[in-house]
């Protein structure tokens, strides 16, 4: 019987999504057959991953393109769970995968992390769109403009599959929520918090009242961090056991969603949490001013992102056996614990 191990390279191993994926790889039934490589910039976290979890860690960042290329070349499977918009990093990873193919004849496999931000419009909270994307509708996926957020890197990833030197898959999570849990997080090796909802919470704490872009009518999907990580592993298991029926390339887009919410619902839940915690006297969110968008989100453009529509259905993701457990109701219930967690942080209360 062969003792050859499957080499896996992961980026973002100390992050929210990457850490959750790594947590599941370490607990996978086949974990003893994996040889996991990671690139990590934080020395303390790198040492934790090495000493406590047996991960082979290279010190570096996404700007260390030669390291990325080399690590990708030496792996059969790559999980890219870091910055979805870093084109030079993506090109380096794909270059390494191409070199592997040319040298070994191997067709390496990539799971790239994008996001449903690629679907957004400029609603500014004023309306809910009727346009809903399905990850099984290839022509609809192809119609997304090249200027959309994340799209430049997504197109590079698909092109690698089209050229035939790699088999590529793109996971597009929506609003990820929940505080990540597991041994990696308990050990302080990975970040347990999301970005989107916590940023709205921090803005609310700063202004002592929940805020919303426009009327908050625009809609987004949501997905729990545990369900998100499960999707990565479900896809991983699917292409290992049933590659012929696991879509890749243009048929390899996998949305991560299990319900949808309006931005108003999130802001209202933040407001209710602030009232319950004695921080605000009124749970009803008020519109962010332009000045506040700049103050709390770094620019008006970034702030207005919190008023966009992004509607989709994870039909392909479910077709490979993904069964998300958490719902939009769970997302709304998660907001008060998230507020409390942020308040415990040194810079939580503004």
DOZAPA-899836 format. One record per residue (C-alpha): x, y, z. Coordinates in steps of 0.001 Angstrom, whole numbers, plus 524288, in hexadecimal, padded with zeros to 5 digits. Each point is the difference from the previous one (the first is absolute). Layout:
# DOZAPA-899836
ATOM; u; v; w
ATOM; X; Y; Z
...
***
This chain:
# DOZAPA-899836
ATOM; u; v; w
ATOM; 80000; 80000; 80000
ATOM; 80516; 80D7E; 7FC53
ATOM; 80435; 808F7; 80B06
ATOM; 80125; 80BCF; 7F729
ATOM; 7F9C3; 80BE6; 8062D
ATOM; 7F756; 80A52; 7F9D3
ATOM; 8070E; 80D0E; 8004F
ATOM; 7F730; 80B6C; 8036E
ATOM; 803E8; 80E5C; 7FFEA
ATOM; 7F71B; 809A6; 8070C
ATOM; 80050; 80ED2; 80099
ATOM; 7F8DB; 80797; 80A80
ATOM; 80238; 7F525; 809EB
ATOM; 7FF99; 80999; 80B6A
ATOM; 7F3F4; 806F7; 7FADF
ATOM; 7F179; 7FE71; 80250
ATOM; 7FCE6; 7F79D; 7F419
ATOM; 80D4D; 7F9B0; 7FE01
ATOM; 80119; 7FC88; 80E57
ATOM; 7F291; 7F9B1; 7FFB8
ATOM; 803A6; 7F82B; 7F3E1
ATOM; 80CFF; 7FBCB; 805F8
ATOM; 7F8DC; 7FC0E; 80C76
ATOM; 7F7CA; 7F693; 7F7FA
ATOM; 80B6E; 7FAD7; 7F822
ATOM; 806E6; 7FC9B; 80CB8
ATOM; 7F3D9; 7F8A0; 804AE
ATOM; 7FD57; 7F995; 7F2DC
ATOM; 7FEEF; 7F113; 8001F
ATOM; 80B67; 7FFA9; 7F658
ATOM; 80823; 80A2E; 8074C
ATOM; 80B61; 7F691; 801F8
ATOM; 80199; 7FF57; 7F142
ATOM; 80143; 80ECF; 7FE89
ATOM; 80CB0; 8079B; 7FFAA
ATOM; 7FB74; 80DF1; 802B6
ATOM; 8081A; 80BFA; 7FCA1
ATOM; 7FC84; 80DE9; 803E5
ATOM; 805AC; 80D8C; 7FE35
ATOM; 7FEC5; 8087E; 80C2E
ATOM; 80562; 80D84; 80309
ATOM; 7FDEA; 8000A; 80ECC
ATOM; 80B48; 7F907; 806C1
ATOM; 7F87A; 7FCDC; 80C6A
ATOM; 7F4CB; 7F9CF; 7F871
ATOM; 8097B; 7F8E0; 7F718
ATOM; 80658; 7F9A9; 80BE1
ATOM; 7F2AD; 7FBE7; 8054E
ATOM; 7FC68; 7F9A7; 7F30F
ATOM; 80CF7; 7F8C2; 7FFAC
ATOM; 80105; 7FBBE; 80E23
ATOM; 7F1CB; 7FD00; 80321
ATOM; 7FA59; 7FBE6; 7F2E3
ATOM; 80B5C; 7FAA6; 7F819
ATOM; 7FE4E; 8097E; 7F4AE
ATOM; 80BC1; 80299; 7F74A
ATOM; 8009F; 80EDE; 80060
ATOM; 80784; 80923; 7F723
ATOM; 80172; 80DD9; 80530
ATOM; 7FB2F; 809DD; 7F62C
ATOM; 7F4E3; 80817; 7FA85
ATOM; 7F807; 80095; 7F38E
ATOM; 80A0C; 809B0; 7FB08
ATOM; 80A80; 7F568; 80023
ATOM; 7FCA1; 7FB9C; 7F24F
ATOM; 80B73; 7F6A8; 7FE2E
ATOM; 7FC5E; 7F8DD; 80C7A
ATOM; 7F1D0; 7FF17; 7FBCA
ATOM; 803E8; 7FAA2; 7F2CC
ATOM; 80909; 7F5E9; 80605
ATOM; 7F620; 7FBA3; 80A35
ATOM; 7F560; 7FEA2; 7F5B1
ATOM; 8092E; 7F861; 7F72D
ATOM; 80291; 7F658; 80AF4
ATOM; 7F1AB; 7FD5A; 80312
ATOM; 7F5EC; 7F7B4; 7F922
ATOM; 7F4CF; 8077E; 80668
ATOM; 7FFB5; 80E8F; 80313
ATOM; 7F635; 806CC; 808DE
ATOM; 8012E; 80E97; 7FD82
ATOM; 7F8B7; 805E6; 80B8A
ATOM; 806B7; 80D2E; 80109
ATOM; 7FDC1; 80CCF; 7F8AA
ATOM; 7F660; 7FD73; 7F4D6
ATOM; 8045C; 80C3F; 7F8DA
ATOM; 80EC1; 7FE4C; 80021
ATOM; 802B6; 7FDBD; 7F19C
ATOM; 80EE2; 7FECD; 800EC
ATOM; 7FE8B; 7F59E; 80AA4
ATOM; 7F5FB; 7F88A; 7F7EB
ATOM; 808CF; 800A0; 7F40C
ATOM; 80B73; 7FAB8; 807FB
ATOM; 7F7EF; 7F4A0; 80523
ATOM; 7FB04; 7FCC2; 7F264
ATOM; 80DBF; 80100; 7FA81
ATOM; 804AB; 7F61E; 80A09
ATOM; 7F4DE; 7F6E1; 7FC90
ATOM; 80357; 8013E; 7F18D
ATOM; 80E33; 7FCC4; 802AB
ATOM; 7FBB9; 7F400; 80799
ATOM; 7F7AD; 7FB95; 7F49C
ATOM; 80AFA; 80216; 7F63B
ATOM; 809F9; 7F8BA; 8084B
ATOM; 7F7E1; 7F4C0; 80548
ATOM; 7F468; 7FEE0; 7F6DE
ATOM; 7F7A4; 8015A; 80C34
ATOM; 7F39C; 80820; 7FF26
ATOM; 7FFF8; 80742; 80CFC
ATOM; 7F350; 8043C; 80652
ATOM; 7FC8E; 80D9E; 804E1
ATOM; 7F527; 80483; 808FB
ATOM; 80027; 80EC8; 7FF1D
ATOM; 7F869; 808EE; 8091E
ATOM; 7F825; 80AF3; 7F9C2
ATOM; 7F326; 80572; 80507
ATOM; 7F23F; 803CA; 7FC25
ATOM; 804BB; 80E10; 7FFEC
ATOM; 8027E; 7FD17; 7F1A3
ATOM; 7F13A; 80144; 7FE23
ATOM; 7FDCA; 80D47; 80654
ATOM; 7F8F1; 80BAF; 7FA38
ATOM; 7FF31; 80E48; 8042F
ATOM; 7F2ED; 7FF6A; 80718
ATOM; 8048A; 80868; 80B7C
ATOM; 7F5C7; 7F957; 8085D
ATOM; 7F499; 8054E; 7F827
ATOM; 7FA73; 7F37A; 7FA13
ATOM; 800C5; 7F13F; 7FF68
ATOM; 803D0; 7FACA; 7F2B0
ATOM; 7F867; 7F500; 7F9A0
ATOM; 80C65; 7FA93; 7F99E
ATOM; 80413; 7F339; 8064A
ATOM; 80C04; 7F880; 7FB72
ATOM; 8012D; 7F131; 80033
ATOM; 80D49; 7F975; 80056
ATOM; 7FAD8; 7F5E3; 7F650
ATOM; 7FCA0; 80A6C; 7F5DC
ATOM; 80CE3; 800DD; 7F8A6
ATOM; 7FB74; 80A48; 7F652
ATOM; 7FB6C; 80896; 80B24
ATOM; 80D20; 7FE4B; 806D5
ATOM; 806FF; 80376; 7F357
ATOM; 7F7D9; 80C76; 7FEDE
ATOM; 805F1; 805F8; 80C52
ATOM; 807E3; 80BCA; 7FB40
ATOM; 80ED9; 7FF44; 800A1
ATOM; 80000; 80C9D; 807DD
ATOM; 7F869; 7F9D4; 80B4D
ATOM; 8068C; 7FE4B; 80D54
ATOM; 8084C; 7F386; 8007F
ATOM; 7FD7C; 7FD80; 7F186
ATOM; 80DD7; 8027E; 7FB15
ATOM; 80560; 7F500; 80856
ATOM; 7F455; 7F705; 7FDAF
ATOM; 80250; 800F9; 7F150
ATOM; 80E66; 7FC7C; 801A5
ATOM; 7FC17; 7F404; 807C2
ATOM; 7F62D; 7FB85; 7F5C4
ATOM; 809DF; 8024F; 7F524
ATOM; 8099A; 7F6B5; 80699
ATOM; 7F5AB; 7F567; 7FF52
ATOM; 7FCDB; 8034E; 7F1E7
ATOM; 80E66; 7FECD; 7FC7C
ATOM; 7FFFA; 7F299; 8064B
ATOM; 80B8D; 80107; 80938
ATOM; 7F78B; 8006D; 80C42
ATOM; 7F277; 7FC1A; 8045E
ATOM; 7FA47; 80BF4; 80691
ATOM; 7F471; 8028E; 808DC
ATOM; 7FB4F; 80CE7; 805AE
ATOM; 7F874; 800F6; 80CC0
ATOM; 7F86C; 80CB2; 80184
ATOM; 7FB72; 801B6; 80E0A
ATOM; 7F5EA; 80A76; 802DB
ATOM; 7FEB5; 80721; 80D12
ATOM; 807A4; 7F6C8; 808C2
ATOM; 7FC39; 800EF; 80E46
ATOM; 80235; 7F954; 80CF3
ATOM; 80BD3; 7FEEF; 808D4
ATOM; 808DD; 7F526; 7FB00
ATOM; 80310; 7F4F9; 80967
ATOM; 809BB; 7F4F4; 80109
ATOM; 80D85; 7FC87; 804C4
ATOM; 806F1; 80982; 7F6D7
ATOM; 7F7E6; 80B3B; 80528
ATOM; 8013F; 7FBAE; 80E30
ATOM; 80EC3; 7FFDC; 7FE39
ATOM; 80006; 80DE2; 7FAA7
ATOM; 804FD; 7FB97; 7F2BD
ATOM; 7F490; 80553; 7F810
ATOM; 7F6B2; 80B9B; 7FFDB
ATOM; 7F254; 7FC15; 8049E
ATOM; 7F8BE; 80C09; 7FAF9
ATOM; 7F9FF; 803D2; 7F30C
ATOM; 800FA; 80D7C; 7F9BE
ATOM; 7F315; 80477; 7FA39
ATOM; 7F6C7; 7FFCF; 80BB3
ATOM; 80AAA; 803A9; 809F0
ATOM; 8030F; 80C28; 7F7F0
ATOM; 7F1C5; 8042B; 800E8
ATOM; 80043; 7FD36; 80E93
ATOM; 80C39; 80839; 801EC
ATOM; 7F9D3; 80B32; 7F887
ATOM; 7F3D4; 7FEF3; 80885
ATOM; 80846; 80024; 80C49
ATOM; 80718; 80C01; 7FAFE
ATOM; 7F370; 80792; 7FD70
ATOM; 7F8D4; 7FA06; 80BCD
ATOM; 7F4FB; 7FBA5; 7F726
ATOM; 7FE33; 7F628; 7F51B
ATOM; 801EA; 8057C; 7F270
ATOM; 7FB2B; 7FBF6; 7F29D
ATOM; 802C8; 803CA; 7F1EB
ATOM; 7F3E5; 80675; 7FA65
ATOM; 7F3A5; 7F88C; 8035B
ATOM; 806F0; 7F314; 801FB
ATOM; 7F746; 7F931; 7F60E
ATOM; 80AAF; 7F94F; 7F81C
ATOM; 801C1; 7F15B; 801E6
ATOM; 80BCB; 7F73C; 80250
ATOM; 80149; 7F16E; 802BA
ATOM; 80630; 7FB07; 80C81
ATOM; 80791; 7F3EF; 8042A
ATOM; 80589; 7FB9B; 80D0C
ATOM; 80EB4; 7FE57; 80112
ATOM; 7FE6E; 7F195; 80377
ATOM; 7F778; 7FD91; 7F41D
ATOM; 809C4; 80793; 7F7B3
ATOM; 80B50; 7F76A; 8044B
ATOM; 7F78F; 7F3FA; 7FDE0
ATOM; 7FDFA; 8043A; 7F1D6
ATOM; 80EB0; 80026; 7FDB2
ATOM; 80144; 7F248; 80576
ATOM; 7F404; 7FB13; 7F8BB
ATOM; 805F1; 804F0; 7F352
ATOM; 80D46; 7FA4E; 803D0
ATOM; 7F9DC; 7F2B1; 80279
ATOM; 7F7CF; 800CD; 7F3A5
ATOM; 80B25; 8024D; 7F676
ATOM; 8081B; 7F57C; 806AC
ATOM; 7F55F; 7F594; 7FF94
ATOM; 7F7E5; 803FC; 7F433
ATOM; 807DC; 80932; 7F743
ATOM; 7F7C2; 7FD92; 7F3E1
ATOM; 7F3EB; 80548; 806C4
ATOM; 80685; 80B53; 806FE
ATOM; 7FEFE; 80C74; 7F7FF
ATOM; 80C55; 807CF; 7FD71
ATOM; 803ED; 80B8B; 7F780
ATOM; 7F3DA; 80742; 7FB83
ATOM; 7F7FF; 7F542; 8066C
ATOM; 80802; 8014F; 80C5A
ATOM; 7F99A; 80BAD; 806A6
ATOM; 7FA30; 7FC92; 80D43
ATOM; 7F810; 80A1E; 8075E
ATOM; 7FF83; 7FF51; 80ED3
ATOM; 7F28B; 80416; 804E2
ATOM; 7F4EB; 7FAD6; 8084C
ATOM; 7F5ED; 80AD5; 7FFF2
ATOM; 80048; 80EA4; 7FE29
ATOM; 7FDD5; 80C5A; 807B9
ATOM; 7FE15; 80E82; 7FDE9
ATOM; 80A46; 8095F; 804ED
ATOM; 7F566; 80606; 80877
ATOM; 7FE35; 7F304; 80722
ATOM; 80E5B; 7FFB2; 803AA
ATOM; 8000F; 80E33; 8044D
ATOM; 7F39F; 7FE33; 807ED
ATOM; 805CA; 7F417; 806E0
ATOM; 80C35; 807F8; 80315
ATOM; 7F751; 80AD5; 80546
ATOM; 7F898; 7F685; 808A4
ATOM; 80CCE; 7FAA9; 8054B
ATOM; 804DF; 80DB2; 802F9
ATOM; 7F379; 80338; 80754
ATOM; 800B0; 7F340; 807AD
ATOM; 80E0E; 80310; 803C2
ATOM; 7FCC0; 80DE4; 8042F
ATOM; 807DA; 8066D; 7F52E
ATOM; 7F4BB; 805C9; 7F853
ATOM; 7F25A; 80483; 80386
ATOM; 7F9A6; 7FD0C; 7F2E5
ATOM; 80132; 7F369; 7F81B
ATOM; 7FB62; 80636; 7F354
ATOM; 80B92; 80232; 7F6D2
ATOM; 80212; 80D42; 7F9C9
ATOM; 8065D; 80272; 7F2AE
ATOM; 80EB4; 801CC; 7FFA6
ATOM; 80425; 80D58; 7FB40
ATOM; 80A84; 8010A; 7F595
ATOM; 80954; 804B7; 80A82
ATOM; 7FD05; 7F41A; 8084B
ATOM; 8022D; 7F6B9; 7F49A
ATOM; 80D86; 805DF; 7FE47
ATOM; 802B7; 7FFE0; 80E9F
ATOM; 7FBD4; 7F20A; 802D1
ATOM; 8029F; 7F902; 7F30D
ATOM; 80BD3; 807BE; 7FADE
ATOM; 7F8C1; 80545; 7F415
ATOM; 7F254; 802D7; 7FB20
ATOM; 80156; 7F577; 7F58C
ATOM; 8037B; 7F571; 809DD
ATOM; 7F536; 80483; 8090E
ATOM; 7F5C8; 7FF64; 7F53C
ATOM; 80382; 7F1B3; 7FE20
ATOM; 7F769; 7FE03; 80C10
ATOM; 7F44A; 803FB; 7F7CF
ATOM; 80219; 7F734; 7F434
ATOM; 7F80F; 7F482; 7FB16
ATOM; 80662; 7F2B1; 7FE4B
ATOM; 7F61D; 7F524; 7FE04
ATOM; 80352; 7F1F9; 7FC94
ATOM; 7FC88; 7F1BB; 801F6
ATOM; 80A10; 7F58D; 80345
ATOM; 7FA22; 7F5BC; 7F701
ATOM; 80CF0; 7FA2A; 7FB85
ATOM; 80561; 80008; 80DC7
ATOM; 7F432; 7F847; 804AC
ATOM; 800E6; 7F6BE; 7F45F
ATOM; 80D02; 7FAA4; 8050B
ATOM; 7FA1D; 7FD28; 80D4F
ATOM; 8020B; 80C9C; 8078E
ATOM; 7F5A2; 80117; 80A94
ATOM; 800FB; 80CF4; 8075F
ATOM; 7F9B8; 7FFBB; 80D70
ATOM; 7FF5F; 80E2B; 80431
ATOM; 7F580; 80976; 7FB3F
ATOM; 7FDE5; 80EA1; 7FEFB
ATOM; 7F930; 7FF4C; 80D2C
ATOM; 80C9B; 7FA96; 805C0
ATOM; 80775; 80B28; 7F996
ATOM; 7F76A; 80A28; 80678
ATOM; 80143; 7F90A; 80D1D
ATOM; 80ED6; 80005; 7FE91
ATOM; 800E5; 80ECB; 7FFD4
ATOM; 7FE9D; 802AF; 80E96
ATOM; 80AF2; 7F657; 803A2
ATOM; 8084E; 80652; 7F561
ATOM; 7FD86; 80D7A; 805FC
ATOM; 803C3; 7FAC4; 80D5C
ATOM; 80C7B; 7F9E5; 7FA85
ATOM; 803E5; 80CC8; 7F985
ATOM; 7FD91; 80787; 80C9A
ATOM; 80991; 7F6F5; 806F6
ATOM; 80AB1; 8035F; 7F64D
ATOM; 8096F; 80AEE; 80415
ATOM; 7FAE8; 80912; 7F560
ATOM; 7F1FB; 7FB51; 8007E
ATOM; 7F933; 80B42; 806B5
ATOM; 80205; 80C9A; 7F87A
***
